[in-house]
Amino acid sequence: FALLETEPYIRPVLTRDSDVRFPLRDRMRRAESENGDLFVSIHLNASKNAKASGAEVFFLSIGAATDEAARETARLENEADPDFVFEEDAELEGIPFSVSLRQSDTLRRSSHAAELLLDVLAERKLAEARGVKQAGFAVLKSFQVPSVLVEIGFISSPRDRSQLEHPTHRSAIAEALAAGIRTWIHEYAAHRASPRP
């Protein structure tokens, strides 16, 4: 957050700044109410396989998830919110054509943001790149705001956990994500850029 709030053309907004429960859909709606250009949700992954490690970045899938692991990750994240009842994407069927076009553009920009953020983490050797994937995460279901979910590592991996325990490594990840966000904003939201008051 602090790495972006000094940028003259970027106004970052946190969905929460303390360890309180904030419903998944409300996070997405917050991004929309703030007229956001990009929503980034940052997480730690987990797996029964202790050898699973590295970073992966998700954007919304309208249809099926990229793979079974992506589907399971989304299911676990969605079920973490006790008020959220997971529904398949039937709600997105039959939407007006104009909304469908906007959603397609939002997905395209989400895809590019996911690629940028994963690339910068890999280029700086902060995490092994596990790929850009798609799944039905509740927090990503916005027609309006390009949205990505970044899994910065596996808490179940001894190697990832050891690295993430160090403040310098966490700071390097934050700097990498901020750099990726800056690049994306200048490419996709430059037309909206104006200095903050």
C-alpha positions in Angstrom: 0.0 0.0 0.0 2.7 2.5 1.0 4.6 1.7 -2.1 1.7 2.9 -4.3 0.2 5.8 -2.2 3.1 8.1 -3.1 2.5 7.7 -6.8 0.8 10.9 -8.1 -1.5 9.0 -10.4 -2.5 6.1 -8.2 -4.9 6.1 -5.2 -4.7 2.7 -3.5 -7.6 1.6 -1.3 -7.5 -1.3 1.2 -10.6 -3.4 1.6 -9.5 -3.8 5.2 -6.6 -2.8 7.4 -7.1 -5.1 10.3 -7.9 -8.8 10.9 -11.7 -8.5 10.6 -14.0 -10.6 8.5 -15.1 -8.8 5.3 -17.5 -10.8 3.1 -16.1 -11.8 -0.3 -18.7 -10.1 -2.4 -18.4 -6.9 -0.3 -14.7 -6.7 -1.3 -15.6 -6.8 -5.0 -18.4 -4.2 -4.4 -15.9 -2.0 -2.6 -13.7 -2.0 -5.7 -16.6 -1.1 -7.8 -17.9 1.7 -5.5 -14.4 3.2 -5.5 -14.5 3.2 -9.3 -11.3 1.1 -9.2 -9.1 0.4 -12.2 -7.7 -2.8 -10.7 -8.6 -5.1 -7.8 -5.7 -7.2 -6.4 -6.4 -9.9 -3.7 -3.2 -11.3 -2.1 -3.2 -14.7 -0.5 -1.1 -17.6 0.7 -1.8 -21.0 -0.9 -1.8 -24.4 0.8 -1.6 -28.0 -0.4 -1.6 -31.5 1.0 1.6 -31.9 -1.0 4.4 -30.2 1.0 6.5 -30.1 -2.2 4.0 -27.7 -3.9 5.6 -24.2 -3.9 5.7 -21.0 -5.9 3.3 -18.3 -7.0 0.3 -18.4 -9.2 -2.1 -15.7 -10.3 -5.8 -16.2 -11.0 -8.4 -14.3 -12.9 -12.1 -15.1 -13.3 -13.3 -18.1 -15.2 -16.8 -17.7 -16.7 -16.8 -21.4 -17.5 -14.7 -24.2 -16.1 -11.6 -23.7 -14.0 -8.2 -24.1 -15.6 -7.7 -27.4 -13.8 -8.9 -29.4 -10.8 -6.3 -27.7 -8.5 -7.5 -24.3 -9.5 -11.1 -25.3 -8.9 -10.3 -26.6 -5.5 -8.3 -23.5 -4.5 -11.3 -21.3 -5.5 -13.7 -23.6 -3.6 -11.6 -23.3 -0.4 -11.3 -19.5 -0.7 -15.0 -19.1 -1.4 -16.0 -21.4 1.5 -13.8 -19.3 3.9 -16.7 -16.8 4.0 -19.5 -18.5 6.0 -22.1 -16.1 4.5 -21.2 -17.0 0.9 -23.0 -19.8 -0.8 -21.0 -20.9 -3.8 -22.9 -20.9 -7.0 -21.6 -21.9 -10.4 -21.6 -19.2 -13.1 -25.2 -19.7 -14.2 -25.8 -16.1 -12.9 -23.6 -14.9 -15.7 -25.6 -16.6 -18.4 -28.1 -14.6 -20.3 -26.6 -11.3 -19.4 -27.3 -8.4 -21.8 -25.0 -8.2 -24.8 -23.6 -4.8 -23.8 -22.7 -6.2 -20.3 -21.2 -9.3 -21.9 -18.9 -7.1 -24.1 -17.8 -5.2 -21.0 -17.2 -8.4 -19.1 -15.1 -9.7 -22.0 -12.9 -6.5 -21.9 -12.6 -6.7 -18.1 -11.5 -10.4 -18.4 -8.9 -9.4 -21.1 -7.5 -6.7 -18.9 -7.6 -9.1 -15.9 -5.6 -11.6 -17.8 -2.9 -9.1 -18.7 -2.6 -8.0 -15.1 -2.2 -11.6 -14.0 0.5 -12.2 -16.5 2.3 -9.0 -15.5 2.3 -9.7 -11.8 3.4 -13.3 -12.1 6.2 -12.3 -14.6 7.6 -9.7 -12.2 7.7 -12.2 -9.3 9.5 -14.7 -11.5 11.9 -12.2 -13.1 13.0 -11.0 -9.6 13.4 -14.7 -8.5 11.0 -14.2 -5.6 8.9 -17.3 -6.5 8.7 -20.1 -8.9 6.0 -19.3 -11.5 3.2 -21.9 -11.4 1.3 -20.1 -14.1 -1.7 -17.8 -14.7 -4.9 -19.7 -14.1 -8.7 -19.2 -14.1 -11.3 -20.2 -11.5 -14.6 -18.9 -10.1 -13.3 -16.9 -7.1 -16.1 -14.9 -5.6 -13.9 -11.8 -5.1 -13.1 -11.7 -8.8 -16.7 -11.6 -10.1 -16.9 -8.0 -11.2 -18.3 -6.8 -14.6 -16.6 -3.5 -14.1 -13.2 -3.8 -12.4 -10.3 -6.0 -13.7 -9.5 -8.4 -10.9 -6.7 -10.8 -10.0 -6.0 -13.1 -7.0 -2.3 -13.5 -6.3 -1.1 -16.6 -4.4 2.4 -15.5 -3.4 3.5 -18.9 -2.1 2.5 -22.0 -0.1 2.2 -21.9 3.6 2.4 -25.7 3.5 5.8 -25.6 1.8 8.7 -25.5 4.2 10.8 -23.6 1.6 8.1 -20.9 0.9 7.3 -20.6 4.6 10.9 -20.1 5.5 11.3 -17.3 2.9 8.0 -15.6 3.8 9.1 -15.5 7.5 11.7 -12.9 6.5 10.6 -9.3 6.4 13.0 -8.5 3.6 11.5 -11.2 1.4 7.9 -10.0 2.1 9.1 -6.4 1.3 10.6 -7.6 -2.0 7.3 -9.3 -3.0 5.4 -6.1 -2.1 7.8 -4.1 -4.3 7.5 -6.5 -7.2 3.7 -6.4 -7.0 3.7 -2.6 -6.8 6.0 -2.5 -9.9 3.6 -4.8 -11.8 0.6 -2.7 -10.8 2.3 0.5 -11.9 3.1 -1.0 -15.3 -0.5 -2.1 -15.7 -2.0 1.2 -14.6 0.2 3.1 -17.1 -0.8 0.8 -19.9 -4.5 0.4 -19.2 -5.6 3.4 -17.1 -3.4 6.2 -18.3 -6.4 7.8 -20.0 -7.9 8.2 -16.5 -4.8 9.4 -14.8 -4.9 12.7 -13.1 -2.8 13.9 -10.2 -4.4 13.3 -6.8 -5.7 16.4 -5.0 
